[in-house]
Amino acid sequence: MFRKGIMMTLIVALIFGQSVPTYAWSIGGAFKKAKNWTENAVDDASDWTENAVDDASNWTENAVDDASNWTENAVDDASNWTENAVDDATNWTENAYDDATNWTENAYDDATNWTENAVDDASNWTENAVDDATDWTGNALDDSSDWLDNAYGDSKVWLKRAYKDVDNFVDDLLRSNENLSELDLLPVLKMDMTTVTNVNNTVSGHYTYGLNVREKKLPADAEAALKATLKDIGLTNYWANYCISELSEASGQVSPGGYIADMLPYSMFYGDRVADAIDDVALSYGLIDIDPFADGIVPDSDVDGLSFTYQLNSETMQPDGHYLVMVTGLKYGLRDNFTVTLKSGEQIIPTTKKALNKEEVAFVAVVNNPKNLEVMYNNDFERPGDIAFEVADGIQDGINDLVPLGDPISNGARDDIKDVINNAAIILESKHTDKNGKEKKDTKEVSLNDVLGDGDMGVILTEAIYAIPVVGSVIKPIMKVSGGDDALASLIRKVINQTEVKSYAAYRNGAVYIKAYTSEAAMRAELTGAVEEASVNTETLAEKSGVEKPSYDDVESADEGTGEKVMSLSSEFATMPSAKKISGAFSLNRAYTDSIYAVSDDNKASLMLFNDVLFSNGTIESKITLYDSKANAVNQAGVVFRAVDSGMGDGSYYGYAVMLTPDRSGTKGSVSLISAAPNMNDVIAQKTMSISPRTVYDIKVVADGNKITIYVDDQKALSARDGAYGIGAVGFSNINVPAIYQNIEIAE
C-alpha cells in the first residue's frame, strides 16, 4: 500500500502538476525519484543483511565462549572435588564437551542457514523492489510519454488556432490604431546580436520552393530601362511594376507584350506602345534566376498564398546542442497570415512572434537536439469576400463621418458606389487572358484586385462616383466644404489601402539567427530575463478601441466547427458532414446514395478533415470504393488519421494514412500504412493484395499507442509500431483515382 501510494502521488504530480512546455523536467523528476527510492531500498536491505550476519556471528562466538568457560570450570571443579571422580568427570566433561560442540555446531549451522536465508530473502526482496520500481518507472515513462504525445498533438491543433486568433486580434488593433505597428504590440525579446549567428547563406543551407514563388527576373539594367520607358508612356509606378512582374513570368514567350498590355485598364489608349516596349526588352535581354539569398523571395501572384522551405545542412547545428532560433525578414499585410514552423526530424516546432530588440518582427522557437532542421514558411492570403463592397462600405463610412449630423450616404447609395467599382474592372475583365491565351483563374477577383491596386484609382473613382445620378449630387457639396475632389480621392486611396486587395507577402533581407547554449537550463535562464512586455498594453488598448480579446478556453475559428472536440463520430453521409475541404473536390454522390465522391486535381492529393474530432486511440472504419485509375501515375485512396493540416493548401499534412492502391495491368494492388509529411511520405508497412476497381472494401484502423493494426474486409492485413504522431484529425484523401466513401465510424 505504501508503494502504491507513492506511485499514485508521483503519477498525479506528473500529470496534473506539469504543463506541456515543462514535460522534460516532469519525466526526469519521476525517474529520479524512482531511482533514489530504489537505491535507498537496496542500501537498507544491504545494511540489514550485514547487521543480521554480524549479530549471528557475535551470538555464535559468545555461545562458544560461554560453553568453553563452563566446560573449563566444570573440569576444575570436578578435579578439586575428587580425584577419584576424574575419570567420571573426564567422561562427563568429554560428553558435555561433545554435546556443547554439537550444540554449537548446530547453532552455528542454524545461524548460518538463517543468515543465508535472510540474505536470500533480502536479495529477492531487493530484486523484486528493483523490478517493481523499474516496471513502475517504465510504466510511468510510457504513460507520461503517451500523455505528452497526445498533449503535444492536441497542443499543435490548439496552438494553430490560438495563433490565428492572436493574429486576428493584433490585426484588429492595428486597423483601429493606424499610428501603431505590429512591433508595438508584440512582446520584446532583448538579444545581444553579437552573440548570434546568421545561418541564412549558401554555405549553411538551401531553399526549396513550394506554392506561388517567382523564380525568374529581368536583369537590373533591363528592368530600369523598361520601367523608365513605361512611365514615359504614361503608366503609373504601380502599373509599370505590374508589367515588369508579368514579364518575369513570360519565360519562353517571343512577344509577350501584347497579352501583358491587354491586362492593363484603358489599354486602348496606350496598349500598342506598352506592348512594343515590353517586346523590345524581351528580345534584347534574357530572364535570369532569382537568388533567394541576395534577392529575397516574392510571389508570382500577389492575390495567392506563398510557401517555401529553408533546409539547414546537417553540420550547421550540433545534434546534441540547444539552440534559440530567430527568423526575420518577412513582410506581410493585415490580410496575410504568414507563419513559420520548424521541423526537426519528425518533430514539428511552432514559433511565436517577438519584437526583436524593438527593431524587427522575429519568429522565435527553442530547439533541442536538432536533426536536419527545416524552416517552413507559409502565407495564406485572405482575399476579401466582396472587394467592391468593402471599398464602397469604407467610402460610405468616410463620407458620413464628414457630416456632423445624419448619414447622407445611405446603404442604397453605397450599393451604387459598389456597382461603379465593379464596372471599373469590366474593361480589363473582358480581355484578361494568360500567356497561353487561356482565361486567368478567378478572373473577376484578380481583375478587380489589379484595378484597385493602381494609385490613380482615387481620381478615377472620384469621377465615376460624381457621375452616379442623385448620389453624385449629394456627395459633391459635402466634399466641396471638406477639401474638394482631392479629399475624396485621398479618402478612396486610404480605403483601398486598408481593404488590402492584394497580398504584401515577401521575404527580403531575411535572416535565420541561431544562438547555441551549453544546456537547455542555461538557455531558459537567459530567456527568462530577455523577454519583456509589449511597448503598448494590449488589454488597455483593446478596451479603448472596442476590440474583443480572444478567449483561450475555446479557441476556434468560425469555419472550423463547434469548438467542442470529441473522440467519436458516426455518419453514413445522408448529408455532408461538418468538415474542412483543404484540396481537391468532395461532394455528396448523387449516383450512389448516401456517400461522398472524392476527386483530386491531376497528380495532387485531395484532403478533407472532419471538424470537431480529435483521434488518438480507438477504431476507425470506412467503406471505400476506388474507380478508374489514371495511366502512368500514382493512384491511391484511403483514410488519414492523427492528422494535422500542413497549412500549405496542397493536400499535405502531418499524420498517418491507410491507403489502397488498385490492381493495374495484371499487377496486384496493395494496402499501405503511411507516415505522412509535406514532400515526404514514408511507407511503414505494406501488403500486396488484389484491390479491384468498383469494388467496396471495408477498411478498419485499430490504434493503441504506437501500435497500429489495419484490417481489410475483417481480415488482418498490417500491423506496425510507430510513435511519430499521437493525436489529430480524421479524414479522407485520394490522388488521381476517384473514390467513393460510404461511411465513417470513429470510436474510442
C-alpha positions in Angstrom: 0.0 0.0 0.0 2.8 2.4 0.8 4.5 1.8 -2.6 1.2 2.2 -4.3 0.6 5.5 -2.5 4.0 6.7 -3.7 3.2 5.6 -7.2 -0.1 7.4 -7.3 1.4 10.5 -5.8 4.1 10.5 -8.5 1.6 9.9 -11.3 -0.7 12.7 -10.1 2.2 15.1 -9.7 3.4 14.1 -13.1 0.1 14.5 -15.0 -1.5 17.5 -13.1 1.5 19.3 -11.8 3.3 19.9 -15.0 2.4 21.8 -18.2 3.3 20.7 -21.7 6.3 23.1 -22.1 8.0 21.6 -19.0 7.3 17.9 -19.7 11.0 17.1 -19.9 11.5 18.1 -16.3 8.4 16.1 -15.3 9.7 12.8 -16.7 13.2 13.4 -15.3 11.8 14.1 -11.9 9.7 11.0 -11.8 12.6 8.9 -12.9 15.0 10.5 -10.4 12.6 9.8 -7.6 12.1 6.2 -8.6 15.9 5.8 -8.9 16.6 7.3 -5.4 13.8 5.2 -3.9 15.4 2.0 -5.4 18.9 2.9 -4.3 17.7 3.6 -0.7 15.8 0.3 -0.7 18.9 -1.6 -1.8 21.1 0.2 0.8 18.6 -0.5 3.6 18.4 -4.2 2.6 22.2 -4.4 2.4 22.7 -2.8 5.9 20.0 -5.0 7.4 21.7 -8.1 6.0 25.2 -7.1 7.3 23.7 -6.4 10.7 22.0 -9.8 10.7 25.2 -11.6 9.8 27.1 -9.6 12.5 24.5 -10.4 15.2 24.5 -14.1 14.3 28.3 -14.3 14.3 28.5 -12.5 17.7 25.9 -14.7 19.2 27.8 -17.8 17.9 31.1 -16.6 19.3 29.5 -15.8 22.7 27.9 -19.2 22.8 31.2 -20.9 22.1 33.0 -18.8 24.7 30.3 -19.5 27.3 30.4 -23.2 26.6 34.2 -23.3 26.8 34.3 -21.4 30.1 31.6 -23.6 31.5 33.5 -26.7 30.4 36.8 -25.5 31.9 35.1 -24.6 35.2 33.4 -27.9 35.3 36.7 -29.7 34.8 38.4 -27.7 37.5 35.5 -28.2 39.9 35.5 -31.9 39.2 39.3 -32.2 39.8 39.0 -30.3 43.1 36.0 -32.2 44.2 37.6 -35.6 43.9 40.5 -37.1 42.2 38.7 -40.4 42.1 35.9 -38.7 40.1 38.4 -37.5 37.5 37.5 -40.4 35.2 33.9 -39.8 35.7 34.3 -36.0 35.4 36.5 -36.5 32.4 33.9 -38.8 30.8 31.2 -36.4 31.8 33.3 -33.4 30.6 34.1 -35.1 27.3 30.4 -35.9 26.9 29.5 -32.4 27.9 32.1 -31.0 25.5 30.8 -33.2 22.7 27.3 -32.1 23.5 28.4 -28.5 23.6 30.3 -28.8 20.4 27.4 -30.5 18.7 25.1 -27.8 20.1 27.5 -25.1 19.0 27.9 -26.6 15.6 24.1 -26.9 15.2 23.6 -23.4 16.5 26.2 -22.1 14.0 24.6 -24.1 11.2 21.2 -22.8 12.1 22.6 -19.2 12.3 24.4 -19.7 9.0 21.3 -21.1 7.4 19.1 -18.4 8.9 21.6 -15.8 7.7 21.8 -17.2 4.2 18.0 -17.4 4.1 17.9 -13.8 5.3 20.3 -12.7 2.7 18.4 -14.7 0.0 15.1 -13.1 1.2 16.7 -9.7 1.3 18.2 -10.2 -2.1 14.9 -11.4 -3.5 13.1 -8.6 -1.9 15.6 -6.1 -3.2 15.4 -7.6 -6.7 11.6 -7.5 -6.5 11.8 -4.0 -5.3 14.1 -3.0 -8.1 11.9 -4.9 -10.6 8.8 -3.2 -9.2 10.5 0.2 -9.3 11.8 -0.4 -12.8 8.4 -1.6 -14.0 6.7 1.4 -12.3 9.3 3.8 -13.8 8.9 2.2 -17.2 5.1 2.4 -16.9 5.3 6.0 -15.6 7.6 6.9 -18.5 5.3 5.1 -21.0 2.2 6.8 -19.6 3.8 10.2 -19.5 5.3 9.7 -23.0 1.8 8.8 -24.3 0.3 11.7 -22.4 2.9 14.1 -23.8 2.5 12.7 -27.3 -1.3 13.2 -27.0 -0.9 16.6 -25.4 1.7 17.7 -28.0 -0.6 16.6 -30.9 -3.6 18.3 -29.2 -1.5 21.4 -28.5 -0.4 21.6 -32.2 -4.1 21.9 -33.2 -4.9 24.3 -30.3 -1.8 26.4 -31.0 -2.6 26.7 -34.7 -6.0 28.1 -33.8 -4.6 30.2 -31.0 -2.0 31.8 -33.2 -4.7 32.5 -35.8 -6.9 34.2 -33.1 -4.0 36.2 -31.8 -3.1 37.4 -35.3 -6.7 38.5 -35.8 -6.7 40.3 -32.5 -3.5 42.1 -33.4 -4.8 42.9 -36.9 -8.0 44.4 -35.4 -5.9 46.6 -33.0 -3.8 47.8 -35.9 -6.8 48.6 -38.0 -8.3 50.6 -35.1 -5.0 52.4 -34.4 -3.2 53.4 -37.6 -0.4 55.1 -35.7 0.8 51.8 -34.2 2.8 48.9 -35.8 3.0 45.2 -35.0 6.3 45.9 -33.2 4.4 48.0 -30.7 2.1 45.1 -29.8 4.5 42.2 -29.6 6.5 41.1 -26.5 10.0 42.4 -26.7 13.0 40.0 -27.0 16.2 41.6 -25.9 19.2 39.9 -27.5 22.9 40.8 -27.9 23.2 40.3 -31.7 27.0 39.9 -31.4 26.3 36.5 -29.7 24.2 35.1 -32.5 25.0 33.6 -36.0 23.0 34.2 -39.2 22.9 30.9 -41.0 20.9 32.1 -44.0 23.6 31.6 -46.6 24.7 29.2 -49.3 27.2 27.5 -47.0 24.7 26.7 -44.3 21.6 25.7 -46.2 19.4 25.8 -49.3 15.9 26.8 -50.3 13.2 24.7 -51.9 10.1 26.5 -53.4 6.5 25.5 -52.7 3.5 27.4 -53.9 3.4 30.7 -55.9 7.1 31.6 -55.8 8.6 33.7 -58.6 11.8 32.1 -59.9 12.9 34.5 -62.8 13.6 38.2 -63.1 14.8 40.8 -65.6 18.5 41.9 -65.2 18.7 45.1 -63.2 19.6 47.3 -66.2 16.8 45.9 -68.3 14.3 46.4 -65.5 15.4 50.0 -65.0 15.2 50.8 -68.7 11.8 49.2 -69.2 10.4 51.0 -66.1 11.6 54.4 -67.4 10.1 53.8 -70.8 6.7 52.7 -69.4 6.5 55.7 -67.1 7.3 58.0 -70.1 4.3 56.4 -71.9 2.1 57.4 -69.0 1.9 54.4 -66.7 1.9 54.9 -63.0 4.7 53.4 -60.9 2.3 50.6 -59.9 1.4 49.6 -63.4 5.0 49.8 -64.6 6.0 47.4 -61.8 3.0 45.2 -62.7 4.2 44.9 -66.4 7.7 44.0 -65.2 6.3 41.4 -62.9 4.2 39.8 -65.6 7.2 39.8 -68.0 9.1 37.9 -65.4 6.6 35.1 -65.7 6.7 35.0 -69.5 9.7 32.7 -69.9 9.8 31.3 -73.4 7.4 33.8 -75.0 8.8 35.5 -78.1 6.4 38.5 -78.0 4.7 38.7 -74.6 4.0 42.5 -74.8 0.5 42.0 -76.4 -1.1 39.9 -73.7 0.6 41.9 -70.9 -0.7 45.2 -72.4 -4.2 43.7 -72.7 -4.3 43.2 -68.9 -4.0 47.0 -68.2 -7.0 49.1 -67.6 -7.8 51.6 -70.5 -5.2 49.8 -72.6 -6.9 51.0 -75.8 -5.2 54.4 -75.2 -1.6 53.2 -74.9 -1.6 49.4 -75.3 0.4 49.3 -78.5 3.2 51.4 -77.1 3.4 49.3 -73.9 3.4 46.1 -76.0 6.3 47.4 -78.2 8.4 48.5 -75.2 7.9 45.1 -73.5 8.8 43.1 -76.6 11.9 45.2 -77.2 13.2 44.3 -73.8 12.1 40.7 -74.1 14.1 40.3 -77.3 17.2 42.2 -76.1 17.5 40.6 -72.7 17.0 37.1 -71.2 15.4 36.3 -67.9 17.8 35.2 -65.1 17.2 33.2 -61.9 16.3 34.9 -58.7 18.8 34.4 -56.0 16.8 33.8 -52.8 19.8 34.9 -50.6 20.5 38.1 -52.4 17.1 39.0 -54.0 14.8 37.5 -51.4 11.6 35.6 -52.3 8.4 37.1 -53.7 5.2 35.6 -55.0 4.3 35.1 -58.7 0.7 36.3 -58.0 0.0 38.8 -55.2 -3.5 37.6 -54.6 -2.5 34.0 -53.8 -0.6 32.3 -50.9 3.1 31.7 -50.8 5.2 28.8 -49.4 8.9 27.8 -49.3 11.3 25.9 -47.1 14.9 26.6 -45.9 16.8 23.3 -45.2 19.9 23.7 -43.0 22.8 21.5 -43.7 23.4 18.7 -41.1 26.7 20.2 -40.0 25.3 23.7 -39.3 23.9 22.7 -35.9 25.2 20.1 -33.4 22.8 17.2 -32.9 23.2 17.3 -29.1 23.0 21.1 -29.0 20.5 23.5 -27.5 19.5 26.5 -29.7 17.4 29.6 -29.8 16.2 30.1 -33.4 15.1 33.6 -34.6 13.7 34.1 -38.1 13.4 37.6 -39.6 12.8 39.3 -42.9 9.1 38.5 -43.5 6.9 41.3 -45.0 3.1 41.0 -44.9 -0.1 42.9 -44.6 -3.2 42.6 -42.4 -4.8 40.1 -44.7 -1.7 38.0 -44.9 -1.3 35.1 -42.4 2.4 34.4 -42.5 3.6 31.5 -40.3 7.0 30.0 -39.7 7.2 26.4 -38.5 10.4 24.5 -37.7 10.8 20.8 -38.3 13.5 18.8 -36.5 13.5 15.2 -37.7 9.8 14.3 -37.3 9.1 16.9 -34.6 7.1 19.9 -35.6 8.0 23.1 -33.6 5.7 26.1 -33.8 7.2 29.6 -33.5 6.0 32.7 -31.7 6.4 36.3 -32.7 8.6 38.7 -30.8 9.7 42.2 -31.3 13.5 41.6 -31.6 15.2 44.5 -29.8 12.1 46.5 -30.8 13.6 46.7 -34.3 12.0 43.9 -36.3 9.5 41.1 -36.0 11.1 37.7 -35.3 9.6 34.2 -35.3 11.2 32.5 -32.3 11.5 28.9 -31.2 13.6 26.8 -28.9 15.2 23.7 -30.5 16.9 20.9 -28.5 18.9 18.2 -30.2 18.2 19.4 -33.8 18.0 16.8 -36.6 18.1 18.1 -40.2 16.4 21.3 -39.2 13.9 22.8 -41.7 12.4 26.3 -41.6 9.0 26.1 -43.3 7.5 29.5 -44.4 3.8 29.7 -45.4 1.5 32.6 -46.1 -2.3 32.3 -46.6 -3.7 35.4 -48.2 -7.3 36.0 -47.0 -9.0 37.6 -50.0 -11.8 40.0 -49.3 -15.1 38.2 -49.7 -16.5 41.1 -51.7 -13.8 43.6 -52.6 -16.1 46.1 -54.2 -18.5 46.1 -51.2 -15.7 46.5 -48.7 -14.3 49.5 -50.6 -17.8 51.0 -51.1 -18.6 50.5 -47.4 -15.4 52.2 -46.4 -16.2 55.2 -48.7 -19.7 55.4 -47.2 -18.3 55.5 -43.7 -15.6 58.0 -44.6 -18.1 60.5 -46.2 -20.7 60.1 -43.5 -18.0 60.9 -40.9 -17.5 64.3 -42.6 -21.1 65.3 -41.8 -21.9 66.3 -38.2 -25.5 65.1 -38.3 -27.1 62.2 -40.0 -25.8 59.8 -42.7 -26.3 61.3 -46.1 -24.8 58.2 -47.9 -27.4 55.5 -47.5 -26.9 51.8 -48.0 -28.6 52.2 -51.4 -26.0 54.8 -52.4 -23.3 52.5 -51.1 -24.5 49.8 -53.4 -24.5 52.2 -56.3 -20.8 53.0 -55.5 -20.2 49.3 -55.3 -21.5 48.9 -58.9 -19.2 51.7 -60.1 -16.2 49.9 -58.6 -17.2 46.6 -60.2 -17.6 48.3 -63.5 -14.1 49.6 -63.3 -12.9 46.0 -63.7 -15.1 45.1 -66.6 -12.8 46.8 -69.2 -9.9 44.6 -68.0 -12.0 41.5 -67.4 -13.2 41.1 -71.0 -9.6 40.7 -72.3 -7.9 39.1 -69.2 -6.1 36.1 -70.6 -2.8 34.4 -69.7 0.2 34.0 -71.9 -1.2 30.8 -73.5 -4.5 32.5 -74.4 -6.5 30.9 -71.6 -8.7 32.8 -69.2 -6.8 33.6 -66.0 -8.2 31.9 -62.9 -10.6 33.9 -60.7 -10.8 36.4 -63.5 -13.2 38.9 -61.9 -11.5 38.8 -58.5 -8.0 39.0 -59.8 -9.0 41.8 -62.3 -10.6 43.8 -59.6 -7.6 43.4 -57.3 -5.4 44.6 -60.2 -7.5 47.6 -60.9 -7.9 48.7 -57.3 -4.2 48.4 -56.8 -3.5 51.3 -59.1 -2.7 54.6 -57.3 -4.8 56.5 -59.9 -8.0 54.8 -58.8 -8.6 57.6 -56.3 -9.1 60.0 -59.1 -10.8 57.5 -61.4 -13.4 56.5 -58.8 -14.0 60.1 -57.7 -15.1 61.0 -61.2 -17.2 57.9 -61.5 -18.9 58.4 -58.2 -19.8 62.0 -59.1 -21.4 60.7 -62.2 -23.9 58.5 -60.3 -27.4 60.0 -60.5 -28.6 61.5 -57.2 -25.6 60.1 -55.3 -23.1 62.3 -57.0 -25.3 65.4 -56.4 -25.3 64.5 -52.6 -21.6 63.9 -52.4 -20.3 66.9 -54.3 -21.5 69.6 -51.8 -20.2 67.6 -48.9 -16.7 67.3 -50.4 -16.7 70.9 -51.5 -16.6 72.0 -47.9 -14.3 69.1 -46.9 -11.3 69.5 -49.2 -12.8 69.0 -52.7 -12.1 66.3 -55.2 -8.6 65.7 -53.8 -10.0 64.9 -50.4 -12.4 62.3 -51.9 -9.6 60.8 -54.0 -7.4 60.6 -50.9 -10.2 59.0 -48.9 -10.7 56.4 -51.7 -7.0 55.6 -51.7 -7.0 55.2 -48.0 -10.0 52.9 -48.0 -8.4 50.8 -50.8 -5.2 50.5 -48.8 -7.0 49.5 -45.7 -9.0 46.9 -47.6 -5.8 45.4 -48.7 -7.0 43.9 -52.0 -3.5 42.4 -52.6 -1.0 40.4 -50.5 2.1 42.1 -49.2 3.8 38.8 -48.5 7.5 38.8 -49.3 10.8 37.6 -47.9 13.5 40.3 -48.1 16.8 40.7 -46.3 15.9 37.6 -44.4 17.9 36.0 -41.6 17.9 32.8 -39.7 19.7 33.6 -36.4 20.8 30.8 -34.1 22.3 31.0 -30.7 23.9 28.0 -29.1 23.7 27.2 -25.3 25.6 24.7 -23.1 22.3 23.4 -21.8 18.6 23.8 -22.0 18.5 25.2 -18.5 21.1 27.9 -19.4 19.0 28.9 -22.4 15.8 29.2 -20.5 17.5 31.1 -17.7 18.6 33.7 -20.2 15.3 33.9 -21.9 13.5 34.4 -18.6 15.2 37.8 -18.3 15.3 38.6 -22.0 11.6 38.8 -22.7 9.7 42.0 -21.8 6.1 43.1 -22.1 5.0 44.8 -25.3 5.6 48.5 -25.6 1.8 49.0 -25.6 -0.6 47.5 -23.2 -2.8 45.5 -25.5 -5.6 44.9 -22.9 -6.0 48.7 -22.3 -5.7 49.4 -26.0 -8.4 46.7 -26.7 -10.8 48.2 -24.3 -10.2 51.7 -25.6 -10.6 50.5 -29.2 -13.6 48.3 -28.6 -11.7 45.2 -29.8 -12.6 41.9 -28.2 -9.6 39.9 -27.0 -9.7 36.2 -27.8 -10.6 33.6 -25.1 -8.3 30.6 -24.9 -10.8 28.4 -23.1 -12.3 27.6 -26.5 -10.1 28.9 -29.3 -11.9 28.1 -32.6 -12.5 29.9 -35.9 -16.0 30.3 -37.3 -15.4 27.9 -40.2 -13.7 25.1 -38.2 -16.6 23.6 -36.4 -18.3 24.0 -33.0 -15.1 24.0 -30.9 -16.1 21.0 -28.8 -13.6 18.3 -29.6 -14.8 14.7 -29.4 -13.2 11.3 -29.9 -16.1 9.7 -31.8 -18.1 10.2 -35.0 -20.7 8.1 -36.9 -22.0 9.1 -40.3 -23.4 7.4 -43.3 -23.3 10.7 -45.3 -27.0 11.2 -45.9 -25.9 14.9 -45.6 -22.5 16.4 -46.0 -20.7 16.2 -42.6 -19.0 19.2 -41.0 -15.5 19.1 -42.5 -12.7 21.2 -43.8 -12.0 20.7 -47.5 -8.4 21.6 -48.0 -7.7 20.4 -51.5 -9.5 18.5 -54.3 -13.3 18.1 -54.5 -15.5 16.3 -52.1 -19.3 16.2 -52.7 -22.3 14.2 -51.9 -22.5 11.5 -54.6 -25.8 11.7 -56.5 -25.3 8.5 -58.4 -24.6 6.4 -55.3 -27.0 7.2 -52.4 -25.5 8.4 -49.1 -21.8 8.6 -49.9 -19.1 11.2 -50.6 -17.4 11.3 -54.0 -13.8 12.5 -53.9 -11.8 13.7 -56.9 -8.3 15.1 -56.8 -6.5 17.5 -59.2 -4.0 15.9 -61.6 -1.2 14.3 -59.6 -2.1 16.2 -56.5 -3.6 14.8 -53.3 -7.1 15.7 -52.1 -7.6 16.2 -48.4 -10.7 16.6 -46.3 -10.6 16.6 -42.4 -13.6 16.2 -40.2 -14.3 19.1 -37.9 -14.5 18.7 -34.1 -12.9 15.3 -34.0 -9.6 14.5 -32.3 -8.5 10.9 -32.6 -5.8 9.2 -30.6 -6.6 5.6 -29.7 -9.5 3.5 -30.8 -11.0 2.4 -34.1 -11.9 4.0 -37.4 -14.0 2.2 -40.0 -15.0 3.2 -43.6 -16.3 1.6 -46.8 -14.2 2.7 -49.8 -14.7 2.1 -53.5 -11.9 3.0 -56.0 -12.9 3.8 -59.6 -10.8 4.0 -62.7 -7.0 4.7 -62.3 -5.0 7.2 -64.2 -2.4 5.9 -66.5 1.3 6.3 -65.6 0.5 7.9 -62.3 0.2 7.2 -58.6 -3.3 6.1 -57.7 -4.3 5.8 -54.1 -7.3 6.5 -51.8 -7.9 5.9 -48.1 -8.3 7.3 -44.6 -6.0 9.7 -42.8 -5.8 9.8 -39.0 -3.9 11.6 -36.2 -3.5 14.3 -38.9 -2.7 18.0 -38.8 -3.1 20.1 -41.9 0.3 21.4 -43.0 -1.3 24.8 -43.9 0.3 24.7 -47.4 -3.1 24.2 -49.1 -1.7 21.4 -51.4 -3.3 18.4 -49.6 -0.2 17.8 -47.5 -0.4 17.0 -43.8 1.4 15.6 -40.8 -0.1 12.2 -39.7 -0.9 8.7 -40.7 -2.8 7.2 -43.6 -4.0 3.8 -44.7 -4.1 3.8 -48.5 -5.5 1.4 -51.1 -3.6 1.1 -54.4 -5.7 -0.6 -57.1 -4.7 -3.5 -59.4 -3.3 -2.4 -62.7 -2.2 -4.3 -65.9 -2.1 -7.7 -64.3 -0.2 -6.4 -61.2 -1.9 -6.7 -57.8 -2.6 -3.6 -55.8 -1.7 -3.1 -52.1 -2.7 -1.7 -48.8 -0.2 0.6 -47.1 0.3 2.3 -43.8 2.0 5.6 -44.4 3.6 8.2 -42.1 3.0 11.5 -44.0 4.6 14.9 -44.0 4.9 17.6 -46.7 7.0 16.3 -49.6 7.9 13.2 -47.6 5.6 10.1 -47.2 7.3 7.1 -45.6 5.7 3.6 -46.0 5.7 2.0 -42.6 4.2 -1.3 -43.7 2.7 -2.6 -46.9 0.9 -5.8 -48.1 0.4 -6.8 -51.7 -3.2 -7.8 -52.4 -5.8 -7.6 -55.0 -7.7 -4.3 -54.9 -10.3 -4.3 -57.7 -11.8 -1.1 -59.1 -15.5 -0.5 -58.5 -15.5 -2.9 -55.5 -16.4 -1.9 -52.0 -13.7 -2.6 -49.3 -14.2 -2.4 -45.6 -11.2 -0.6 -44.0 -10.6 -0.7 -40.3 -7.9 1.0 -38.3 -7.1 0.0 -34.7 -4.7 2.4 -32.9 -3.4 1.7 -29.5 -0.5 4.0 -28.6 2.3 3.3 -31.0 0.8 0.1 -32.2 -1.4 0.4 -35.4 -3.3 -2.5 -37.0 -5.1 -2.4 -40.3 -7.9 -4.7 -41.4 -9.3 -5.1 -44.9 -12.7 -6.9 -45.1 -12.3 -8.0 -41.5 -9.0 -9.7 -42.3 -5.8 -8.5 -40.6 -3.6 -7.0 -43.3 -0.9 -5.0 -41.5 0.4 -4.4 -38.0 3.3 -2.0 -37.2 4.6 0.3 -34.4 5.4 4.0 -34.9 5.2 6.9 -32.5 5.7 9.9 -34.7 2.1 11.2 -34.3 -0.1 10.9 -31.2 -3.3 12.7 -31.9 -5.0 14.6 -34.6 -7.9 14.8 -37.0 -9.5 12.1 -39.2 -10.4 12.5 -42.8 -10.2 11.2 -46.4 -7.5 11.6 -49.1 -7.0 10.4 -52.6 -4.7 11.0 -55.5 -5.7 10.6 -59.2 -8.1 7.7 -58.8 -11.6 8.9 -57.9 -13.1 7.3 -54.7 -16.4 6.9 -53.0 -16.7 6.8 -49.2 -19.9 5.4 -47.9 -19.5 6.0 -44.2 -17.1 6.9 -41.3 -17.2 5.2 -37.8 -14.8 6.6 -35.2 -14.8 5.2 -31.6 -12.5 5.5 -28.6 
